[in-house]
């Protein structure tokens, strides 16, 4: 347990005093002090609510309501004891009864009833409704706010720390308004209890005066009613202040603004309004029998105030313009800070102004949400975190054009038609549909732009129909897959290592940096990602590296060992277990030629094949893989384990989508059928 602080002692004493008053009789002098404290606390709460910049500055308000309510009821009980037993509840209660209540039974009762009506029927009723509606709308708005935060985080507008802070604030607001919805019932119940206690005190006081003290009925009625009204007033006025505080807090919303400044500015900040009010008030004093001096004088006050406000606004505008000019001049005079210009975003999506509605949440666009889903999809598919994708508009582009940049360099582009859909023939639809011919940007397939009215017909005919946001998202996803190896940095690898260290510290300590450095692990992971192999199973990858790093530090050879350890995942990705897979194989003689042309150097291994031989091999690869493509199959070549990495390097510049797999990367239950052999 922590040390008990002074503030803790104060809160405990406040709550404990309430329970003591319910049990132990309180002297009149002490009761006066406690009643004065109760009034002071009520004013403190009200002013704190007025000048709080946002509702979360008063996040403990529901608890404050509970404490002040129980304290006020305890004071009611103590004053009731004194009224009924001694007839002298102290100076405060007597003053409120005689002075505030006019020392008259009828006046006091009317004032008391008016306070109850104002509090119970107006302030409490309104506060309860506002709190209920605010709580419901706050909870309903939570998912949208969370998505907005994710979108801002994804586009780099805010940092992870800022996103976490905003999420916590949303949770706190929802919790606060939910608590306020119930806490307002305390105030409502307090008003009802005050009315009942007052009625009971009047009846009890008359009974005590007549039966116990031998007083006449009229005397007992007069004395005890005035004291009871005083007791009711001294309780209800602080209760009214607390009710008013509740109303201020729940109607204020969560606007980050100073209450007084904003209220006065909104009410008296428009000179035209003050002129009109002044003219109307002055006219009433001249035309009607109303007091001319008061109404004309008040009208002139409003007109003068309007003139002063107009002058203040003009001065503020001039000062603002001067400040802007001075700031612009100062910016010109200052030496340019070029450091910020050196930052290069890993991934950028720039688009023309015609595509802005797709990225604007306020216009119903969901492109930001799709970008968030792309990062999640890649993380699940390839096991790596995609860097922040920066989205920005570019007026230099055509309205419907977009470009994708990797590390500041454009790598791809596309163009869409807003309010149109792209229809693609999957290959078996014979009936044609009218539209604007185009090409799908991701895979450069022929497609047609169609209107909303043609969508259902195209889908019923068998066309694949996609909307513009899906086209952009698919294109962006394919580009990220293509360049994900390049985007994997040493810092990303360090983050992956740190995550694995939490569950497998001994493995990480054995491997990094004793056997392999961070850069070497990065090269292995990049090799895997470059061929579309997921690195999500980092435990298996690191286990394999730890096994073989003692014999070699060649990252290409280590990659091959890792691929063989991941053969279940590779087989699942490229082969079907329930049917025979058609593949292309390598001529054993060709494999022997490739291996004999490998030269080992300190910088790594490379091939020294004759250019004519290389061309012959590529021609053969093209011929054989076309057989697979004609069958609608993936172009896939099977090689021996020792040749795979070199054959892949040989073909990657000519055949981007060619999959090269070694026999050791295929599960034993996979059936293969060779449809051709690559020869030289």
Secondary structure, 3 states (H helix, E strand, C coil): CCCCCHHHHHHHHHHHHHHHHHHCCCCHHHHHHHHHHHHHHHHHHHHHHHHCCCHHHHCCHHHHHHHHHHHHHHHHHHHHHHHHHCCCCCHHHHHHHHHHCCCCHHHHHHHHHHHHHHHHHHHHHHHHHHHHHHHHHHHHHHHHHHHHHHHHHHCCCCCHHHHHHHHHHHHHHHHHHHHHHHHHHHHHHHHHHHHHHHHHHHHHHHHHHHHHCCCCHHHHHHHHHHHHHHHHHHHHHHHHHHHHHHHHHHHHCCCCCCHHHHHHHHHHCCHHHHHHHHHHHHHHHHHCCCCHHHHHHHHHHHHHHHHHHHHHHHHHHHHHHHHHHHHHHHHHHCCCCCHHHHCCCCEEEEECHHHHHHHCHHHCCCHHHHHHHHHHHHHHHHCCCCCCEEEEECCCCCCCEEEEEECCEEEEEEECCCCEEEEECCCCCCCCCCCEEEECCCCCCEEEEEEHHHHHHHHHHCCEEEEHHHHHHHHHHHHHHHHHHHHCCHHHHHHHHHHHHHHCHHHHHHHCCCCCCHHHHHHHHHHHHHCCCCCCCHHHHHHHHHHHCCCCCCHHHHHHHHHHHCHHHHHHHHCCCCCCEEEEEECHHHHHHHHHCEEEECCEEEECCCHHHHHHHHHHHHHHHHHHHHCCCCCEEEECHHHHHHHHHHHCCCCCCCEEEEHHHCCCCCCEEEEEEECC
